[in-house]
Amino acid sequence: MDEQKKPEITEIAIVDERSIRDKIYVVRGVKVMLDFELAEIYGYTTSRFNEQVSNNIEKFEGDDFCFYLTQEEFKELKNLISKKSTSSWGGRRKPPRAFTESGLYMLMTVLRGDLATQQSRALIRVFRAMKDFIVETQGLVTQRDLLRLSIQTAENTDAIKNMSLMLADQQKMITNQQQLLLEHDDKLVDAFERINETVKQSDLSPVMMKFDLTEETNREFLLRDGHPAKADATYIDIYSKATKTVYIIDNYINIKTLRLLQDVKPGVAVTVFSDNLRNNLHQSDKADFQVEFPNIPIDFITTGGIMHDRFIVLDYNTAEERFYHCGASSKDAAIKLTTAIMEITSQDMKAQMHVLIDQMKGNPQLLLK
């Protein structure tokens, strides 16, 4: 990008969920935002905005980042946008660029300055909060989608209540579909089983974090060194005490495993040793976490099948080193059964753990899908 040129600044659009919702379209089965409306958000003219992208086009190669609408797509969206959006097409004849969610992330590396950073973060937070929220009429919400949605709306009590209503409607739909399937032959058994695997409200509620509930209803406790403690708060507190490194040893991880790291001090390096059994953590989850917490570097290394229990290690191989043995994965702590976290003080046990950790540090990187 030519840093000598100053961008042309126009009026800046307010970034909120309502305004962004009206600027998200589904094209080719993917949720996208268009260049002229993004330019409005960032305070650029459309031509200047596209110039910034073109100057860094190597960062946007592939349709998974951005693409030009076809003439047919251009005509279809033009009527839709003129009805529901205050943005202007500006008399343009050339179809606009469409940016996917990955493209929005990449814009943060292209559009420089405090204003661009502020608008990028606000835009991505709103986009992420909305992502996967709309349930298609005939679709079913998977466990991974609901877990991610629950974490992303964790600090908004009203959103939690709305989601509960959505789940109730979803349950009614599941019941109706089960009745229909029972009327057909045995060839539909596999589909019936898939419906039964859809997340129920009772499965979802234990993973909500930090939303405004009364003490009476928030009973997710574990035993920390023999004393009752709130489960999520316990993990967050332990991680916050690290000054150099956090090691997490856990073969069963998901987006909540990462969200519990939210209070780690900036610059503390996090390493997760895991074989990601059941593949509940995805590359998109890591990308979301790193966008929101760019000052918490995180790495993933396989355990090589040598670890069964779960452990947390703070400031490994330093004078401040601390070991914890966890009775359950952090994503499941106190959800179904009482579990415990105990600090390891035995020097013999610590020495044995050093041998295992040093062995795992030579293992390959864990590749998330």
Buried (B, 14 or more C-beta within 10 A) or exposed (E): BEEEEEBEEBEBBEBEBEBBBBBBBEBEEBBBBBBBBBBBBBBBBBEBBBBBBEEBEEBBEEEEBBBBBEEEBBEBBBEEBEEEBEBEBEEBEEBBBBBBBBBBBBBBEBBEEEBBEEBBBBBBBBBBBBBBBEBEEEEBBBBBBBBBBBBBBBEBEEBBEEBEEBBEEBBEBBEEBEEEBEEEEEEBEEEBEEBEEBBBBEBBBBBBBEBEEEEEEBEBBBBBEEEEBBBBBBBBEBBBBBEBBBBBBBBBBBBBBBBBBBBBBEEBBBBBBBBBEEEBBBEBBBBBBBBBBEEBBBEBBBBEEEBEEBBBBBBBEEEEBBBBBBBBBBBBBBBEEEBBBBEBEEEEEBEEBBEBBEEBEEBEEBEBE
